[in-house]
Amino acid sequence: MGRDYQLTAFGTGFPLVGTGNYDTVPVGVFSQRCVERVESLHIRVRVTDVVGDSHERVLDCMRGARAEYNVPGAEPVNG
């Protein structure tokens, strides 16, 4: 922690962006060394929306960190 990565702490009431666009919520910051050495890092996010429905997603944090996915002008990596 603090050297090669920093993860964002999520908790009850943490504001998330709406759906239907390419806005993102930062999950963490990873050094180049971390990106090169860690093959996969998945985080499971469970949320309950304002009407009480529960949703769960598994996020591949390393996918957005890889240079080949971050080509200028390319579609954002949200999938």
Sequence and secondary structure as in RCSB ss.txt:
>XXXX:A:sequence
MGRDYQLTAFGTGFPLVGTGNYDTVPVGVFSQRCVERVESLHIRVRVTDVVGDSHERVLDCMRGARAEYNVPGAE
PVNG
>XXXX:A:secstr
  SSEEE    TT     SSS      EEE HHHHHH    EEEEEEE TTS EEEEEEETTGGGSGGG  TTS 
    
